[in-house]
Structures are given as structure tokens and as C-alpha cells.
Amino acid sequence: MAQELAGKWKLDKSTNFDAYLVKLGVGLIKRNLAKATSNVVQTITFDGDKIRIVMTSPVTTKDTTFIIGEAVEESTLHGEKVKTTIRWEGDKLIAESSECKQPLTNTRHIEDGMMVNTLTVADVTCQRFYKKAK
């Protein structure tokens, strides 16, 4: 599980990303910037129950360390402070956020050699597909 997700992943394509950003409440200018940014990289490392996820793009870097089953305070793409708890469900790494305006779920798993990152806010889901970076 962890071994497959560990490493550096570069965004290849997205589906329904704009609708996801709209539902999150991200304004038009930030949405257009986010959609135009293709150089997005997620670096995932594991150390026992600790999971560090660093997401970098030309406009921002987000660096969060989670401990399985413990809530961590972080900010969403639009700046809302939430508490996120991460857990394994089979081969999927699932992050669920609470204390937010709308339910947020972020799932990562490997499918056909790609990392599939499924993002859900309330009733809107988008998927972002990442290729392993060299």
C-alpha cells in the first residue's frame, strides 16, 4: 500500500476540476489560475504511521504531515481551516475533513500505474491523475 503511493507524482490530467473548485467556493481568478497550472507535483513519504504530503505548483506549496487516525489542522484551496484525519481503507489512503462548511474527502490510490486522486466536496467529485515522476 504505502510503497506504491510513496514517491514524486506529476499531474497528468483532471476531470471535473472546475466544478469542484466552484463548489469549494474558489473565486473565478483563482479557479482559472488553478486550472491553467499543469506543473503540479505531489511528493508522498511514509515513516511508520506518519505520512507527509507535499503538493507544489508554480503558485503555492502545501506541506502537511499526518499521523494515521489523528486529526491535523490544515487549510483548503480557498483558505478554510479544517481538521483532517487520514486512514487506510484497503489500498486507498483516505483523508476526511471536518469542522468545515461542506464535507470534504480526498482519496489516493494506484490504478494502472497512475496515482488517482479523487476529491469530493459535498456532492461534487473530481479526479486528478498523476504519473510517477522520474
Backbone as a printed PyTorch tensor [residue, N CA C, xyz], in Angstrom:
tensor([[[  0.8240,  -1.1940,   0.0000],
         [  0.0000,   0.0000,   0.0000],
         [  0.8650,   1.2540,   0.0000]],

        [[  1.5580,   1.4870,   1.1130],
         [  2.3540,   2.7000,   1.2530],
         [  3.4500,   2.7610,   0.2010]],

        [[  4.0850,   1.6090,  -0.0690],
         [  5.1940,   1.6010,  -1.0220],
         [  4.7530,   2.0760,  -2.4050]],

        [[  3.5290,   1.7070,  -2.8120],
         [  3.0570,   2.1100,  -4.1390],
         [  2.8060,   3.6150,  -4.2260]],

        [[  2.2950,   4.2130,  -3.1560],
         [  1.9900,   5.6490,  -3.1640],
         [  3.2140,   6.5150,  -2.9100]],

        [[  4.2320,   5.9550,  -2.2800],
         [  5.4170,   6.7410,  -1.9480],
         [  6.1180,   7.2200,  -3.2090]],

        [[  6.5940,   8.4510,  -3.1510],
         [  7.3650,   8.9880,  -4.2650],
         [  6.8350,  10.3260,  -4.7360]],

        [[  7.3380,  10.7170,  -5.9070],
         [  7.0090,  12.0000,  -6.5040],
         [  6.0700,  11.7560,  -7.6860]],

        [[  4.9440,  12.4790,  -7.7000],
         [  3.9030,  12.2980,  -8.7120],
         [  3.6090,  13.6230,  -9.3970]],

        [[  3.5920,  13.6050, -10.7470],
         [  3.3140,  14.8210, -11.5330],
         [  1.9350,  14.7240, -12.1650]],

        [[  1.1540,  15.8030, -12.0220],
         [ -0.2020,  15.8350, -12.5750],
         [ -0.1850,  15.6140, -14.0770]],

        [[ -1.0560,  14.6980, -14.5390],
         [ -1.1940,  14.4020, -15.9600],
         [ -2.4890,  14.9690, -16.5210]],

        [[ -3.6060,  14.7490, -15.8160],
         [ -4.9000,  15.2470, -16.2990],
         [ -5.8910,  15.2920, -15.1350]],

        [[ -6.9730,  16.0370, -15.3560],
         [ -8.0290,  16.1760, -14.3500],
         [ -9.3920,  16.0650, -15.0130]],

        [[-10.3720,  15.6160, -14.2250],
         [-11.7540,  15.6160, -14.6940],
         [-12.6040,  16.3420, -13.6540]],

        [[-13.4840,  17.2150, -14.1190],
         [-14.4700,  17.9140, -13.2820],
         [-13.8130,  18.8410, -12.2410]],

        [[-12.5970,  19.2980, -12.5160],
         [-11.8660,  20.1260, -11.5580],
         [-12.5290,  21.4800, -11.3440]],

        [[-13.0270,  22.1090, -12.4230],
         [-13.6630,  23.4150, -12.2840],
         [-14.9090,  23.3290, -11.4030]],

        [[-15.7470,  22.3250, -11.6200],
         [-16.9590,  22.1670, -10.8090],
         [-16.6020,  21.9640,  -9.3370]],

        [[-15.5340,  21.2210,  -9.0840],
         [-15.0560,  21.0060,  -7.7150],
         [-14.6500,  22.3310,  -7.0770]],

        [[-13.8770,  23.1400,  -7.8130],
         [-13.4240,  24.4280,  -7.2920],
         [-14.5970,  25.3750,  -7.0410]],

        [[-15.5790,  25.3710,  -7.9400],
         [-16.7780,  26.1970,  -7.7610],
         [-17.4930,  25.7960,  -6.4730]],

        [[-17.6850,  24.4930,  -6.2810],
         [-18.3840,  24.0030,  -5.0900],
         [-17.6140,  24.3570,  -3.8110]],

        [[-16.2910,  24.3810,  -3.8910],
         [-15.4600,  24.7770,  -2.7470],
         [-15.6030,  26.2650,  -2.4170]],

        [[-16.0240,  27.0380,  -3.4220],
         [-16.1480,  28.4720,  -3.2150],
         [-14.9330,  29.2620,  -3.6760]],

        [[-14.1020,  28.6500,  -4.5220],
         [-12.9170,  29.3280,  -5.0530],
         [-13.3760,  30.3280,  -6.1170]],

        [[-12.8960,  31.5660,  -6.0160],
         [-13.2760,  32.6170,  -6.9550],
         [-12.7520,  32.3730,  -8.3640]],

        [[-13.3080,  33.1090,  -9.3150],
         [-13.0160,  32.9170, -10.7380],
         [-11.5250,  33.0470, -11.0640]],

        [[-10.8740,  34.0780, -10.5630],
         [ -9.4640,  34.2950, -10.9040],
         [ -8.6050,  33.1370, -10.3820]],

        [[ -8.8060,  32.7410,  -9.1220],
         [ -8.0370,  31.6290,  -8.5610],
         [ -8.3770,  30.3130,  -9.2680]],

        [[ -9.6390,  30.1360,  -9.6680],
         [-10.0180,  28.9150, -10.4080],
         [ -9.2930,  28.8440, -11.7380]],

        [[ -9.2940,  29.9470, -12.4650],
         [ -8.6200,  29.9680, -13.7690],
         [ -7.1270,  29.7130, -13.6170]],

        [[ -6.5270,  30.2680, -12.5810],
         [ -5.1060,  30.0410, -12.3200],
         [ -4.8490,  28.5670, -11.9880]],

        [[ -5.7020,  27.9970, -11.1320],
         [ -5.5490,  26.5840, -10.7490],
         [ -5.7080,  25.6590, -11.9510]],

        [[ -6.6660,  25.9480, -12.8130],
         [ -6.9040,  25.0990, -13.9890],
         [ -5.7770,  25.2150, -15.0040]],

        [[ -5.1580,  26.3870, -15.0840],
         [ -4.0910,  26.6060, -16.0650],
         [ -2.7520,  26.0540, -15.5890]],

        [[ -2.6510,  25.7330, -14.3100],
         [ -1.3900,  25.2510, -13.7470],
         [ -1.2690,  23.7530, -13.9700]],

        [[ -0.3540,  23.3640, -14.8280],
         [ -0.1850,  21.9380, -15.1270],
         [  1.0130,  21.3250, -14.3910]],

        [[  1.9060,  22.1640, -13.9050],
         [  3.1050,  21.6640, -13.2410],
         [  2.8390,  21.4700, -11.7400]],

        [[  1.9160,  20.5370, -11.4320],
         [  1.5610,  20.2290, -10.0480],
         [  2.2210,  18.9040,  -9.6830]],

        [[  2.9100,  18.8950,  -8.5520],
         [  3.6200,  17.6920,  -8.1080],
         [  3.2240,  17.3820,  -6.6710]],

        [[  2.9370,  16.1100,  -6.4100],
         [  2.7140,  15.6400,  -5.0440],
         [  3.8630,  14.7040,  -4.6970]],

        [[  4.4860,  14.9570,  -3.5570],
         [  5.5360,  14.0840,  -3.0510],
         [  5.0260,  13.4720,  -1.7580]],

        [[  4.9800,  12.1350,  -1.7190],
         [  4.4120,  11.4210,  -0.5790],
         [  5.5000,  10.5540,   0.0440]],

        [[  5.6940,  10.7320,   1.3600],
         [  6.6650,   9.9100,   2.0820],
         [  5.9940,   9.3020,   3.3100]],

        [[  6.4920,   8.1440,   3.7030],
         [  5.9520,   7.4130,   4.8390],
         [  7.0650,   7.1290,   5.8370]],

        [[  6.7350,   7.2670,   7.1250],
         [  7.6440,   6.9290,   8.2070],
         [  6.7860,   6.3500,   9.3260]],

        [[  6.5940,   5.0330,   9.3050],
         [  5.6960,   4.3980,  10.2650],
         [  4.2700,   4.8620,  10.0340]],

        [[  3.6340,   5.4170,  11.0810],
         [  2.2660,   5.9330,  10.9710],
         [  2.2240,   7.3690,  10.4640]],

        [[  3.3900,   7.9900,  10.2290],
         [  3.4380,   9.3640,   9.7330],
         [  3.4500,   9.3660,   8.2050]],

        [[  2.6380,  10.2490,   7.6570],
         [  2.5640,  10.4070,   6.2090],
         [  2.7420,  11.8920,   5.9050]],

        [[  3.7230,  12.2010,   5.0820],
         [  3.9560,  13.5880,   4.6840],
         [  3.5750,  13.7380,   3.2220]],

        [[  2.7190,  14.7210,   2.9590],
         [  2.2970,  15.0050,   1.5890],
         [  2.6530,  16.4570,   1.2870]],

        [[  3.5230,  16.6270,   0.2980],
         [  3.9220,  17.9610,  -0.1340],
         [  3.3810,  18.1580,  -1.5440]],

        [[  2.5120,  19.1560,  -1.7000],
         [  1.9780,  19.4670,  -3.0190],
         [  2.5590,  20.8040,  -3.4500]],

        [[  3.2300,  20.8010,  -4.6080],
         [  3.8420,  22.0260,  -5.1110],
         [  3.2970,  22.3490,  -6.4840]],

        [[  3.1750,  23.6350,  -6.7380],
         [  2.8030,  24.1480,  -8.0550],
         [  3.5290,  25.4780,  -8.2150]],

        [[  3.4770,  26.0750,  -9.3900],
         [  4.1620,  27.3600,  -9.5600],
         [  3.6110,  28.4710,  -8.6520]],

        [[  2.3870,  28.2930,  -8.1200],
         [  1.7920,  29.3630,  -7.3190],
         [  1.7350,  29.0810,  -5.8200]],

        [[  1.9290,  27.8280,  -5.3990],
         [  1.8240,  27.5250,  -3.9760],
         [  2.5290,  26.2210,  -3.6190]],

        [[  2.8340,  26.0880,  -2.3500],
         [  3.3420,  24.8290,  -1.8070],
         [  2.5520,  24.5390,  -0.5400]],

        [[  2.0690,  23.3070,  -0.4230],
         [  1.3520,  22.8820,   0.7770],
         [  2.0680,  21.6550,   1.3140]],

        [[  2.5040,  21.7270,   2.5680],
         [  3.2880,  20.6660,   3.1880],
         [  2.5720,  20.2450,   4.4740]],

        [[  2.0190,  19.0280,   4.4810],
         [  1.2600,  18.5600,   5.6360],
         [  1.7560,  17.1870,   6.0620]],

        [[  1.9560,  17.0230,   7.3600],
         [  2.3180,  15.7220,   7.9150],
         [  1.1300,  15.2080,   8.7270]],

        [[  0.6990,  14.0030,   8.4050],
         [ -0.4250,  13.3570,   9.0710],
         [  0.0770,  12.1760,   9.8910]],

        [[ -0.6780,  11.8310,  10.9130],
         [ -0.4890,  10.5790,  11.6300],
         [ -1.7970,   9.8190,  11.4870]],

        [[ -1.7150,   8.5720,  11.0500],
         [ -2.9110,   7.7690,  10.8130],
         [ -3.8480,   7.8660,  12.0210]],

        [[ -5.1110,   8.2310,  11.7450],
         [ -6.1370,   8.2630,  12.7700],
         [ -6.1860,   9.5090,  13.6340]],

        [[ -5.2490,  10.4590,  13.4420],
         [ -5.2430,  11.6800,  14.2540],
         [ -5.5940,  12.8880,  13.3950]],

        [[ -6.4160,  13.7850,  13.9520],
         [ -6.8190,  14.9960,  13.2350],
         [ -5.6720,  16.0000,  13.1880]],

        [[ -5.4900,  16.6090,  12.0190],
         [ -4.4700,  17.6310,  11.8000],
         [ -5.1710,  18.8650,  11.2420]],

        [[ -4.8090,  20.0500,  11.7520],
         [ -5.3920,  21.2720,  11.2150],
         [ -4.6440,  21.6620,   9.9460]],

        [[ -5.4190,  21.9920,   8.9070],
         [ -4.8310,  22.4460,   7.6480],
         [ -5.7980,  23.4080,   6.9720]],

        [[ -5.3920,  23.9820,   5.8390],
         [ -6.2350,  24.8980,   5.0740],
         [ -6.5820,  24.2810,   3.7300]],

        [[ -7.8060,  24.5610,   3.2600],
         [ -8.2360,  24.0960,   1.9450],
         [ -7.6710,  25.0150,   0.8680]],

        [[ -7.9630,  24.6980,  -0.4000],
         [ -7.5080,  25.5250,  -1.5150],
         [ -8.0140,  26.9570,  -1.4320]],

        [[ -9.1580,  27.1600,  -0.8040],
         [ -9.7140,  28.5130,  -0.7170],
         [ -9.5040,  29.1430,   0.6580]],

        [[ -8.6420,  28.5240,   1.4980],
         [ -8.2440,  29.1440,   2.7500],
         [ -9.0570,  28.7750,   3.9810]],

        [[-10.0280,  27.8810,   3.8520],
         [-10.8250,  27.4770,   5.0110],
         [-10.0030,  26.5560,   5.9070]],

        [[-10.0000,  26.8490,   7.2110],
         [ -9.3040,  25.9880,   8.1810],
         [-10.1870,  24.7820,   8.4790]],

        [[ -9.6040,  23.5860,   8.3730],
         [-10.3390,  22.3480,   8.6220],
         [ -9.4700,  21.4120,   9.4600]],

        [[-10.0920,  20.3880,   9.9990],
         [ -9.3550,  19.3210,  10.6800],
         [ -9.4850,  18.0860,   9.8010]],

        [[ -8.3490,  17.5150,   9.4450],
         [ -8.3270,  16.3740,   8.5300],
         [ -7.7350,  15.1650,   9.2270]],

        [[ -8.4260,  14.0320,   9.0610],
         [ -7.9590,  12.7590,   9.5930],
         [ -7.7280,  11.8250,   8.4180]],

        [[ -6.5990,  11.1270,   8.4510],
         [ -6.2260,  10.2420,   7.3520],
         [ -6.2570,   8.7930,   7.8360]],

        [[ -6.6550,   7.8870,   6.9340],
         [ -6.7370,   6.4700,   7.2800],
         [ -6.5680,   5.6380,   6.0160]],

        [[ -6.2320,   4.3600,   6.2290],
         [ -6.1830,   3.3920,   5.1250],
         [ -7.5150,   2.6650,   5.0620]],

        [[ -8.0100,   2.4710,   3.8560],
         [ -9.1650,   1.6150,   3.6160],
         [ -8.7780,   0.7160,   2.4420]],

        [[ -8.3320,  -0.5000,   2.7860],
         [ -7.7680,  -1.3700,   1.7510],
         [ -6.5010,  -0.7370,   1.2140]],

        [[ -6.4410,  -0.5470,  -0.1110],
         [ -5.2640,   0.0690,  -0.7260],
         [ -5.4400,   1.5660,  -0.9660]],

        [[ -6.4820,   2.1570,  -0.3940],
         [ -6.7580,   3.5840,  -0.5850],
         [ -6.3960,   4.3760,   0.6650]],

        [[ -5.7260,   5.4940,   0.4470],
         [ -5.4040,   6.4290,   1.5100],
         [ -6.4940,   7.4990,   1.4900]],

        [[ -7.2650,   7.5800,   2.5630],
         [ -8.4290,   8.4610,   2.5920],
         [ -8.2420,   9.5420,   3.6480]],

        [[ -8.4260,  10.7900,   3.2310],
         [ -8.3810,  11.9380,   4.1360],
         [ -9.7770,  12.5370,   4.1800]],

        [[-10.3240,  12.6600,   5.3850],
         [-11.6420,  13.2600,   5.5590],
         [-11.5040,  14.4830,   6.4460]],

        [[-12.1030,  15.5880,   5.9930],
         [-12.0120,  16.8410,   6.7320],
         [-13.3190,  17.1270,   7.4570]],

        [[-13.1650,  17.6620,   8.6710],
         [-14.3220,  18.0350,   9.4760],
         [-14.1690,  19.4960,   9.8890]],

        [[-15.1670,  19.9790,  10.6000],
         [-15.2020,  21.3720,  11.0230],
         [-15.0850,  22.3010,   9.8200]],

        [[-15.7780,  21.9280,   8.7330],
         [-15.7610,  22.7350,   7.5240],
         [-17.2000,  22.9820,   7.0690]],

        [[-17.3630,  23.9100,   6.1400],
         [-18.6940,  24.2750,   5.6500],
         [-19.3760,  23.1220,   4.9240]],

        [[-18.5930,  22.3200,   4.2030],
         [-19.1290,  21.2060,   3.4310],
         [-18.2230,  19.9950,   3.6310]],

        [[-18.7860,  18.7730,   3.5920],
         [-17.9420,  17.5830,   3.7610],
         [-16.8780,  17.4970,   2.6580]],

        [[-15.6350,  17.2160,   3.0630],
         [-14.5150,  17.0960,   2.1270],
         [-13.8530,  15.7380,   2.2960]],

        [[-13.6160,  15.0610,   1.1720],
         [-12.9040,  13.7900,   1.1810],
         [-11.8520,  13.8200,   0.0780]],

        [[-10.6780,  13.2790,   0.3830],
         [ -9.5590,  13.2330,  -0.5620],
         [ -8.9950,  11.8140,  -0.5100]],

        [[ -9.1240,  11.0800,  -1.6120],
         [ -8.6980,   9.6820,  -1.6700],
         [ -7.5800,   9.5240,  -2.6880]],

        [[ -6.5620,   8.7570,  -2.3160],
         [ -5.4590,   8.4580,  -3.2350],
         [ -5.2910,   6.9490,  -3.3290]],

        [[ -5.1190,   6.4660,  -4.5620],
         [ -4.8120,   5.0490,  -4.7700],
         [ -4.1310,   4.9000,  -6.1260]],

        [[ -3.5500,   3.7360,  -6.3370],
         [ -2.8520,   3.4500,  -7.5960],
         [ -3.7680,   2.6420,  -8.4940]],

        [[ -3.8290,   3.0620,  -9.7530],
         [ -4.6260,   2.3570, -10.7610],
         [ -3.8660,   2.4110, -12.0850]],

        [[ -3.5640,   1.2690, -12.6460],
         [ -2.8260,   1.1920, -13.9100],
         [ -1.5400,   2.0190, -13.8760]],

        [[ -0.8230,   1.9690, -12.7530],
         [  0.4530,   2.6440, -12.6340],
         [  0.3690,   4.1360, -12.3590]],

        [[ -0.8320,   4.6800, -12.2990],
         [ -1.0110,   6.1050, -12.0130],
         [ -1.6020,   6.2680, -10.6220]],

        [[ -1.3050,   7.4140,  -9.9860],
         [ -1.9790,   7.7370,  -8.7420],
         [ -3.2580,   8.4800,  -9.1020]],

        [[ -4.3820,   7.9410,  -8.6330],
         [ -5.6720,   8.5810,  -8.8440],
         [ -6.0190,   9.3080,  -7.5510]],

        [[ -6.2020,  10.6140,  -7.6520],
         [ -6.5320,  11.4580,  -6.5070],
         [ -7.9730,  11.9220,  -6.7050]],

        [[ -8.8860,  11.3420,  -5.9290],
         [-10.3070,  11.6660,  -6.0360],
         [-10.6640,  12.6630,  -4.9440]],

        [[-11.1650,  13.8150,  -5.3650],
         [-11.5090,  14.9060,  -4.4530],
         [-13.0230,  15.0960,  -4.4710]],

        [[-13.6400,  15.0840,  -3.2840],
         [-15.0840,  15.2460,  -3.1940],
         [-15.4170,  16.3470,  -2.2050]],

        [[-16.2700,  17.2620,  -2.6190],
         [-16.8340,  18.2710,  -1.7310],
         [-18.3450,  18.1840,  -1.8910]],

        [[-19.0250,  17.8660,  -0.7820],
         [-20.4750,  17.6710,  -0.7830],
         [-20.8350,  16.6490,  -1.8610]],

        [[-21.5350,  17.0710,  -2.9250],
         [-21.9930,  16.1400,  -3.9630],
         [-21.2050,  16.2470,  -5.2720]],

        [[-20.0630,  16.9300,  -5.2470],
         [-19.2500,  17.1170,  -6.4540],
         [-17.9190,  16.3870,  -6.2930]],

        [[-17.5910,  15.5860,  -7.3080],
         [-16.3430,  14.8170,  -7.2910],
         [-15.5180,  15.1370,  -8.5220]],

        [[-14.2180,  15.2880,  -8.3130],
         [-13.2960,  15.4070,  -9.4390],
         [-12.1890,  14.3850,  -9.2420]],

        [[-11.5290,  14.0470, -10.3220],
         [-10.3810,  13.1510, -10.2350],
         [ -9.1990,  13.8140, -10.9010]],

        [[ -8.0300,  13.6390, -10.2580],
         [ -6.7800,  14.1330, -10.8070],
         [ -5.8480,  12.9380, -10.9200]],

        [[ -5.2530,  12.7810, -12.0830],
         [ -4.4300,  11.6090, -12.3880],
         [ -2.9680,  12.0410, -12.4650]],

        [[ -2.1220,  11.3450, -11.7140],
         [ -0.7020,  11.6750, -11.6210],
         [  0.1590,  10.5260, -12.1360]],

        [[  1.2060,  10.8900, -12.8790],
         [  2.2050,   9.9080, -13.3230],
         [  3.4050,  10.0030, -12.3880]],

        [[  4.0500,   8.8640, -12.1610],
         [  5.2460,   8.8350, -11.3270],
         [  6.3200,   9.6790, -11.9960]],

        [[  6.8920,  10.6180, -11.2380],
         [  7.9520,  11.4780, -11.7650],
         [  9.2760,  10.7480, -11.6940]],

        [[ 10.1560,  11.0510, -12.6080],
         [ 11.4650,  10.3890, -12.6400],
         [ 12.4860,  11.1780, -11.8840]]])
